[in-house]
Amino acid sequence: MHLKLIRYILISFLVTAAMAFAVHQASKIMDRLRRATKHLGDVVLDEMTPSEFLSASDGLDREIQEMMLKIKDSQQRYLDASPLTRLPGNMAIEQVLQGKMDHGEKFALCYIDLDDFKAYNDRYGYAKGSDLIKMTGEVLYRAKDEYAETQDFVGHIGGDDFVLITSPEIVEQVCNAIISEFDSLIPDYYHADDLENGFVEGTDRYGVKRRFSIMSISIAVVSDVKRSFTSPIEIAQVATEIKDYVKSLPGSNYLIDRRVTTRCDS
């Protein structure tokens, strides 16, 4: 009888101790979650820098930290995104390029620009011009979805300038798909008489009146397959050079920079 009583008391003590420990642990977790919620609110409100996040002492803290960093990054990208196309802007473009350079990933950057967009905007107005910009962003995204990888990237620099970053192996397929769909859709954005004439009349950037062809699209492609780059700015400079040449050609075109550079170690 005494043994049964002792066993009962011992079991009760162990159960009570286990419950007390569980309550204590739950209280600690709730306290950490409350602190994490406060920090998370600071992140969303942009009142905290990554260096001020919680110190990661175990797996839960690290997961909370990673979640906050992802929210912070998404917030920055959203603020940088184009309000018209909802595509990421210059900050995200630079981050993607820098990331590929840091990890030694080969890339092909497509700098996409519409030819004679200003003349179209002057002729048809801001609303129609905005519709055309949105259509272009959708064309780029469809080309990426069909031919490129999931992690490949479409960005909107601003105005009628876009960027698509993909792999060198498929960049020609992507460019051809963009040009083919854009050229098939662009007639829908013109009046029948302008299409019949093959041009619209307008004023160029120098104030000179002249005729502008039905809009086309130009794509300058820069890759690090045969040359190396030191920064996203250098890549952008080369892309601009190629784009200026492509835009001088009639109709829609793409051109891949195939120049080779050799860097000597100092």
Protein Blocks (a to p, Z undefined) as FASTA:
>chain_A
ZZmmmmmmmmmmmmmmmmmmmmmmmmmmmmmmmmmmmmmmmmmnopacfklmccdfbfml
mmmmmmmmmmmmmmmmmmmpcfklopacfklmmmmmmmmmmnopacdddddddehklmmm
mmnojklmmmmmmmmmmmmmmmmmmmmcfklccddfbhjbccddddfklmmmmmmmmmmm
mmmmmmmmpcfklmmnopacdddfkopacdddddddddddddfklbccfbfklmmmmmmm
mmmmmmmpgcjdddddfbdcddddZZ
